[in-house]
Amino acid sequence: MKIFIALAFLGILASLGSALVFLMRDKGQTNRTVNALTLRVGLSIALLAFIWFSYWMGWIEPRAY
């Protein structure tokens, strides 16, 4: 579970980084920045939904310190 969440988080960061690169290179001429940011938002929502679902199913539990 930790590996899946870490990979999803890395995917979110990679999408954010690619959006920055597209923003600097294209200077607003294409929609690649918008598409990369849309992908980032979609991945973030999917990760949050998966974490909620995993908690509901009992696959993950909160840790008490």
Buried (B, 14 or more C-beta within 10 A) or exposed (E): EEEEBEEBEEBBEBBBEBBEEBBEEEEEEEEBBEBBBEBBEEBBEEBEEBBEEBEEEEEBEEEEE
